[in-house]
Amino acid sequence: MNIKNTLLAIVGFIPFLSGCSNLPLEVPIDLSKAGNVVEFEAVVTSDNYTANPTLLFYVPDYVTKNPQGETEVMRQRREVYDFLGESQWKQNGKIGEVFPIHLSIHKLTKTGKELIVDKVIETKGNDGGWGGQYTRRLGWYELNKGKYIVRFETLKDIEFLRDKKCTIYFGRRVQKV
């Protein structure tokens, strides 16, 4: 774990000590290399919390003035959009690059850890976005009150994402459809 991710994990740990929720969290991840890991503690303070982990792919915001000019900004946005593909819910839509992410969620108990989720997710499609980002949801997970260790691991090298800003959002994002 690099220093940036360690600091983010420490920030996520502070609410753990105080008994307050630390959700939502947004943590950077380098998706370009297999074996990169992001791990953090999540504190849920209510029962029936629906966590919606989501990959966020940042792109230049075309509304903001950019020294490269709008045509370069739009080109960069189109590249990321083409990589992700169209909405995974659209019939006959282009799915884009499919790549796996390993997700595990453990609930901390008095005697150790209880495994809640341990799965490889084949991410695909584009779940939309706003402003300067596109998104890919990684599922919906019902969590009850408690403290959790959440771990994401990249399983495939993706050269296209080298030097691209990506984060994992962990919390409630939108209402489940």
Residue pairs with C-beta under 8 A, 6 or more apart in sequence:
1 9
1 37
1 38
1 39
4 28
5 27
5 28
5 38
5 39
8 25
8 27
8 28
8 40
9 39
9 40
9 41
11 22
12 22
12 25
12 27
12 40
12 41
12 42
13 41
14 22
15 21
15 22
15 43
16 22
16 41
16 43
16 147
19 43
19 45
20 43
20 45
21 43
21 44
21 45
21 46
22 41
22 42
22 43
23 42
23 43
23 44
23 49
23 51
23 170
23 171
23 172
24 169
24 170
24 171
24 172
24 173
25 40
25 42
25 169
25 170
25 171
26 56
26 167
26 168
26 169
26 170
27 38
27 40
27 167
27 168
27 170
28 38
28 165
28 166
28 167
29 36
29 38
29 55
29 152
29 154
29 166
29 167
29 168
30 36
30 154
30 161
30 166
31 55
31 99
31 154
31 158
31 161
31 164
31 166
32 157
32 158
32 159
32 160
32 161
32 162
32 163
32 164
33 154
33 157
34 154
34 155
34 156
34 157
35 153
35 154
35 155
36 153
36 154
37 151
37 152
37 153
37 154
38 151
38 152
38 168
39 149
39 150
39 151
39 152
40 149
40 150
40 170
41 147
41 148
41 149
41 150
42 51
42 143
42 147
42 148
42 149
42 150
42 170
43 146
43 147
43 148
44 51
44 143
44 144
44 145
44 146
44 147
44 148
45 145
46 145
47 144
47 145
48 142
48 144
49 142
49 143
49 144
49 145
49 172
50 140
50 141
50 142
50 143
50 172
50 176
51 140
51 141
51 142
51 143
51 170
51 171
51 172
52 137
52 138
52 139
52 140
52 141
52 171
52 172
52 173
52 174
52 176
53 103
53 137
53 138
53 139
53 141
53 150
53 152
53 168
53 169
53 170
54 127
54 135
54 136
54 137
54 138
54 168
54 169
54 173
55 101
55 123
55 135
55 136
55 137
55 138
55 166
55 167
55 168
55 169
56 133
56 134
56 135
56 166
56 167
56 168
56 169
57 80
57 84
57 129
57 133
57 134
57 135
57 136
57 164
57 165
57 166
58 132
58 133
58 164
58 165
58 166
58 167
59 76
59 77
59 80
59 81
59 129
59 132
59 133
59 134
60 66
60 68
60 72
60 73
60 76
60 77
60 132
61 73
61 131
61 132
62 70
62 73
62 74
62 77
63 131
64 132
66 72
66 73
80 134
80 164
81 126
81 134
82 96
83 96
83 97
83 160
83 161
84 96
84 97
84 125
84 126
84 134
84 136
85 93
85 94
85 95
85 96
85 97
85 124
85 125
85 126
86 93
86 94
86 95
86 96
86 125
86 126
87 93
87 125
87 126
87 127
87 128
88 95
88 124
88 125
88 126
88 127
89 125
93 125
95 124
95 125
96 124
96 125
96 126
97 158
97 160
98 122
98 123
98 124
99 122
99 123
99 155
99 156
99 158
100 120
100 121
100 122
100 123
100 155
100 156
101 120
101 121
101 123
101 138
101 152
101 153
101 154
101 155
102 119
102 120
102 121
102 151
102 152
102 153
102 155
103 117
103 118
103 119
103 120
103 121
103 138
103 139
103 150
103 151
103 152
104 115
104 117
104 118
104 119
104 149
104 150
104 151
105 115
105 116
105 117
105 118
105 141
105 143
105 148
105 149
105 150
105 151
106 113
106 114
106 115
106 116
106 148
106 149
106 151
107 113
107 114
107 116
107 143
107 146
107 147
107 148
108 146
108 147
108 148
108 149
113 149
116 141
116 143
116 148
117 141
120 155
121 138
121 139
123 136
123 138
124 136
125 136
126 134
126 135
126 136
127 134
127 135
127 136
127 137
128 134
128 135
129 135
135 169
135 173
137 173
140 176
150 170
152 168
